């Protein structure tokens, strides 16, 4: 299964991208800053992994990308 990384997954565009990629059977990973904690949530019975990271924190973003190893960002 291909992996997709979405920044701002908790925002307006991110929410629409979740639906698009879930329908195409992608494994989703994303960052958001509105969540209080990291979380794994189910959307339409699909796991979405969300990590609370400030995208201005280059080292945290780089670490997360290296852990996830997405096929697309």
C-alpha positions in Angstrom: 0.0 0.0 0.0 1.4 3.4 -0.9 1.9 6.0 1.8 0.9 9.7 1.5 2.1 12.4 3.8 -0.2 15.5 4.2 0.8 18.6 6.0 -2.1 20.5 7.6 -4.2 17.3 7.6 -6.5 18.9 10.1 -7.3 21.9 7.9 -9.9 22.5 5.2 -7.8 21.2 2.2 -6.3 18.4 4.3 -9.8 17.1 5.1 -10.6 16.9 1.5 -7.3 15.2 0.6 -8.1 12.5 3.3 -11.3 11.6 1.5 -9.6 11.6 -1.9 -6.7 9.3 -0.9 -8.8 7.0 1.3 -11.0 6.3 -1.7 -7.8 5.3 -3.6 -6.6 3.0 -0.8 -3.6 5.0 0.3 -2.1 4.7 3.8 -2.3 8.3 5.3 0.1 10.1 7.5 -0.1 13.8 8.3 0.8 16.7 10.5 -1.5 19.1 12.2 -1.2 21.7 14.9 -4.8 21.8 16.1 -4.6 18.4 17.8 -3.6 18.3 21.5 -1.8 15.0 21.1 -0.6 12.6 18.4 -3.4 10.3 17.3 -4.4 7.5 15.1 -8.0 8.0 14.0 -10.4 6.0 11.8 -12.1 7.7 9.0 -14.5 5.5 7.1 -12.8 2.5 8.7 -9.4 3.6 7.4 -6.5 4.4 9.7 -5.1 7.9 9.5 -1.9 8.6 11.5 -1.7 12.3 12.7 1.2 13.8 14.5 1.2 17.2 16.1 4.1 19.0 14.6 4.8 22.7 13.8 5.8 22.6 10.1 8.3 25.4 10.8 10.3 22.9 12.9 12.5 21.5 10.2 14.2 18.8 12.3 10.8 17.4 13.5 9.4 17.4 10.0 12.5 15.7 8.7 12.4 13.1 11.4 8.7 12.3 10.8 9.3 12.0 7.0 12.2 9.7 7.6 10.1 7.5 9.9 7.1 7.4 7.6 9.0 7.1 4.3 6.0 8.3 2.2 5.7 7.7 -1.5 4.2 11.2 -1.9 4.0 14.4 0.0 
